[in-house]
């Protein structure tokens, strides 16, 4: 009960109200006695003028939405993709393209509604195990989706190579933006001639890359990239976990970490040590690379006819 109320006495709110208003009289059609309004009672709120212009009524705040990329468009070198064994956009379906289709379907199902947003980290224990190969192919496969927008981030700051692998001219990137708050990250993103695929270069190498990635500014920047854009997916190609510390820090910003394991190279001890570094709530999944199938066990080998598009 409000101890400052002008209505004193005991009983329920309904019983106390009947002391000042004759409900029975009102029900019999008789006018109820006038009630004296206490002097300290607050005045009734003013009514909104029905002819008040709409501009005078405060508008509801608009939902924030991440900006579009503003950088120039560069064409991806298709011949270089073919030479390096990457997926070719618009090419006939292959066994490898089907493997990445299966991979992306599972990832998309897990990303929907994830509290960490649409962020995927590609990592490995050591270099040479195929994480960049898998990151580029996954980005190309996801870019084929009709309602998705993919940002592939070259986060291997010590050995960046994604723009070069795609035949793109690199420029300022993620580390430059983290080091200089005055830079706009939208200006650093390279738009490609695949409308749904863009690239963010690594930027200038820094001796404080781990500290920058661990800062609150990094998380704020990542949220800015995807705010109001549930269709936008960020894929990070990170440094090897056992060679550089930024990979473990990047994992703390990701929803899913794909730990790439090369079938003929990655040792079990290295795999266990690398997996132990992926902490902070990220979902860790293994991605087996460079698997050799026998003729009787290879999947998708003969289903699609030659020249059939996917």
C-alpha positions in Angstrom: 0.0 0.0 0.0 1.2 3.5 -0.8 1.7 5.2 2.6 1.3 8.6 1.0 -2.2 7.9 -0.4 -5.0 10.3 0.5 -7.3 7.3 1.0 -6.9 6.1 4.5 -8.5 3.1 6.3 -8.4 -0.7 6.3 -9.8 -3.3 3.9 -9.3 -4.2 0.4 -9.1 -1.6 -2.4 -12.7 -2.5 -3.4 -14.0 -2.1 0.2 -12.2 1.2 0.6 -13.6 2.4 -2.7 -17.2 1.7 -1.7 -16.7 4.2 1.2 -16.5 7.1 -1.2 -18.7 5.8 -4.1 -22.2 4.3 -3.8 -22.0 1.4 -6.3 -25.5 0.2 -5.4 -27.0 3.6 -6.1 -25.4 3.6 -9.5 -26.7 0.2 -10.3 -30.3 1.3 -9.4 -30.0 4.2 -11.8 -29.6 6.9 -9.2 -26.8 9.4 -9.4 -23.9 8.7 -7.1 -22.9 11.3 -4.6 -20.2 13.7 -5.6 -16.8 12.8 -4.4 -14.5 15.5 -3.2 -11.1 15.2 -4.9 -8.3 15.7 -2.4 -6.3 18.8 -3.0 -3.0 16.9 -3.2 -4.3 14.6 -5.9 -2.2 15.1 -9.1 -4.0 16.7 -12.1 -5.3 14.5 -14.9 -2.8 14.2 -17.8 -3.6 16.5 -20.7 -5.5 14.9 -23.6 -3.8 14.8 -27.0 -5.3 17.2 -29.4 -6.9 15.1 -32.1 -5.9 17.6 -34.8 -2.3 17.8 -33.5 0.1 17.4 -36.5 1.9 14.1 -36.8 5.2 15.9 -36.7 4.5 17.0 -33.1 4.2 13.3 -31.9 7.6 11.7 -31.1 8.4 9.0 -33.6 9.4 5.6 -32.6 13.2 5.0 -33.0 14.2 3.2 -36.2 15.9 -0.1 -36.0 19.7 0.0 -36.7 20.9 -1.7 -39.9 24.5 -2.3 -40.9 25.7 -0.2 -43.8 26.3 -1.4 -47.3 29.9 -1.8 -48.5 31.2 1.3 -50.2 34.5 0.0 -51.7 35.0 -0.6 -55.5 34.0 -3.8 -57.3 36.8 -6.1 -58.4 36.4 -9.1 -60.6 37.5 -12.5 -59.3 40.0 -14.3 -61.4 38.1 -17.4 -62.5 41.2 -18.9 -64.2 43.1 -18.7 -61.0 40.3 -20.4 -59.1 40.4 -23.3 -61.6 44.2 -23.6 -61.5 44.2 -23.7 -57.7 41.4 -26.3 -57.5 38.7 -24.0 -55.9 35.0 -24.2 -56.6 34.1 -22.3 -59.8 30.9 -20.2 -59.5 28.3 -21.3 -62.1 30.3 -24.4 -63.0 28.8 -27.9 -63.3 28.2 -29.7 -60.0 31.2 -31.8 -58.8 31.8 -34.1 -55.8 33.6 -31.3 -54.0 30.9 -28.8 -54.6 28.4 -31.3 -53.1 30.6 -31.8 -50.1 30.6 -28.1 -49.4 26.8 -28.0 -50.0 26.3 -30.5 -47.2 28.7 -28.5 -45.0 26.9 -25.2 -45.5 23.4 -26.7 -45.0 24.4 -27.9 -41.5 26.1 -24.6 -40.7 23.1 -22.5 -41.8 20.8 -24.6 -39.6 23.1 -24.0 -36.6 23.6 -20.3 -37.2 19.9 -19.3 -37.3 19.1 -17.8 -33.9 22.7 -18.1 -32.5 23.4 -15.5 -29.9 26.8 -14.8 -31.4 25.4 -14.0 -34.8 26.5 -15.4 -38.1 30.2 -15.8 -37.6 32.3 -18.8 -38.6 36.0 -19.3 -37.9 38.2 -21.5 -40.1 41.3 -22.6 -38.2 43.8 -25.4 -38.0 46.6 -26.7 -35.8 49.4 -25.9 -38.2 49.8 -24.2 -41.5 49.5 -26.2 -44.7 46.4 -28.1 -43.5 44.0 -26.4 -45.9 42.1 -23.9 -43.8 42.3 -21.1 -46.4 41.3 -23.5 -49.1 38.3 -24.6 -47.1 37.5 -20.9 -46.1 37.4 -19.8 -49.7 35.4 -22.7 -50.9 32.9 -22.4 -48.1 32.5 -18.7 -48.9 31.9 -19.4 -52.6 29.4 -22.1 -51.8 27.5 -19.9 -49.3 27.6 -17.0 -51.8 25.5 -19.2 -54.1 22.6 -19.0 -51.7 19.8 -16.7 -52.9 19.2 -14.8 -49.7 22.6 -14.6 -48.1 25.5 -12.0 -48.1 29.0 -13.3 -47.3 31.9 -11.4 -46.0 35.2 -13.4 -46.1 37.7 -11.9 -43.6 41.4 -12.6 -44.1 42.4 -12.7 -40.5 45.7 -14.6 -41.0 47.6 -11.4 -40.2 51.1 -13.0 -40.4 50.5 -14.7 -43.8 47.5 -13.1 -45.5 46.6 -14.6 -48.9 42.9 -14.5 -49.7 42.8 -11.4 -52.0 45.8 -12.8 -53.9 44.2 -16.3 -54.2 41.1 -14.6 -55.8 43.1 -12.3 -58.0 42.1 -9.2 -56.1 44.0 -6.0 -55.3 44.4 -5.8 -51.5 44.3 -2.6 -49.5 43.6 -1.5 -45.9 41.8 -4.1 -43.8 40.7 -5.3 -40.4 43.9 -4.5 -38.5 44.0 -1.0 -39.9 40.5 -0.3 -38.7 41.1 -1.7 -35.3 44.2 0.5 -34.9 42.6 3.6 -36.3 39.0 4.3 -35.0 38.7 7.1 -37.6 38.7 4.6 -40.4 35.4 3.2 -41.7 35.4 -0.5 -42.2 32.8 -0.2 -45.0 35.5 1.5 -47.1 37.9 -1.3 -46.7 35.7 -4.1 -47.9 36.4 -5.3 -51.4 33.2 -6.0 -53.3 33.5 -8.7 -56.0 31.7 -9.4 -59.2 29.8 -12.1 -57.3 27.3 -9.7 -55.7 26.8 -11.7 -52.6 30.5 -12.2 -51.9 32.8 -9.5 -50.4 36.3 -9.7 -49.0 37.9 -7.8 -46.0 41.7 -7.9 -46.2 43.9 -8.4 -43.2 45.5 -5.0 -43.3 48.9 -3.9 -42.0 50.6 -6.4 -39.7 50.8 -5.3 -36.1 52.7 -6.5 -33.1 49.6 -5.9 -31.0 47.1 -8.0 -33.1 46.1 -10.2 -30.3 45.5 -7.3 -28.0 43.4 -5.5 -30.6 41.3 -8.6 -31.2 40.7 -9.0 -27.5 39.5 -5.5 -27.1 35.8 -4.4 -26.7 36.2 -2.4 -29.9 36.5 -5.6 -31.9 33.2 -7.0 -30.7 31.5 -3.7 -31.2 32.9 -3.6 -34.7 31.7 -7.1 -35.5 28.2 -6.3 -34.2 28.2 -3.2 -36.4 28.9 -5.3 -39.5 25.8 -7.5 -39.0 23.4 -5.4 -37.0 19.9 -5.7 -38.6 21.4 -7.9 -41.3 20.6 -11.6 -40.3 21.4 -12.6 -43.9 25.0 -11.4 -43.6 27.5 -14.2 -42.7 31.1 -13.5 -41.6 33.8 -16.1 -42.3 37.2 -15.7 -40.7 40.3 -17.4 -42.1 42.5 -17.4 -39.0 46.2 -18.0 -38.3 47.2 -21.6 -37.2 46.2 -22.2 -33.6 49.6 -23.6 -32.6 51.6 -20.9 -34.4 49.9 -17.6 -33.4 47.7 -16.4 -30.5 45.1 -14.4 -32.5 43.3 -17.6 -33.6 42.2 -18.4 -30.1 41.1 -14.8 -29.5 39.1 -14.8 -32.8 37.3 -18.0 -31.6 35.8 -16.0 -28.7 34.0 -13.8 -31.3 32.7 -16.7 -33.4 29.6 -18.8 -33.2 31.2 -21.9 -34.8 34.8 -22.8 -35.2 35.7 -25.3 -38.0 38.9 -27.0 -37.0 40.4 -28.2 -40.3 42.2 -31.5 -40.1 44.3 -32.7 -43.0 43.8 -36.5 -43.3 47.4 -37.3 -44.3 49.2 -34.7 -42.1 47.6 -33.6 -38.8 48.8 -35.5 -35.8 46.3 -36.5 -33.1 48.4 -34.8 -30.4 48.4 -31.5 -32.4 44.7 -31.8 -33.0 44.0 -32.2 -29.2 46.2 -29.3 -28.3 44.6 -27.1 -30.9 41.1 -28.0 -29.8 42.0 -27.2 -26.2 42.7 -23.6 -27.2 39.2 -23.1 -28.6 37.3 -21.8 -25.6 34.8 -19.2 -24.7 31.6 -21.0 -25.7 32.3 -21.4 -29.4 30.9 -24.6 -31.0 33.9 -26.6 -32.2 33.5 -28.9 -35.2 36.1 -30.9 -37.1 36.4 -30.5 -40.9 38.3 -33.3 -42.6 40.3 -32.2 -45.6 42.3 -34.0 -48.3 40.4 -37.3 -47.9 41.1 -39.9 -50.6 38.0 -42.0 -51.6 38.2 -45.4 -53.2 36.1 -45.9 -56.3 33.5 -47.9 -54.4 33.1 -45.4 -51.5 33.4 -42.0 -53.1 30.2 -40.0 -52.7 28.5 -38.0 -55.4 30.9 -39.4 -58.0 28.5 -40.5 -60.7 25.1 -38.9 -59.9 25.5 -35.7 -61.8 25.9 -35.9 -65.6 28.7 -34.2 -67.4 27.8 -30.6 -68.0 24.9 -30.4 -65.6 24.8 -27.1 -63.8 24.2 -26.8 -60.1 
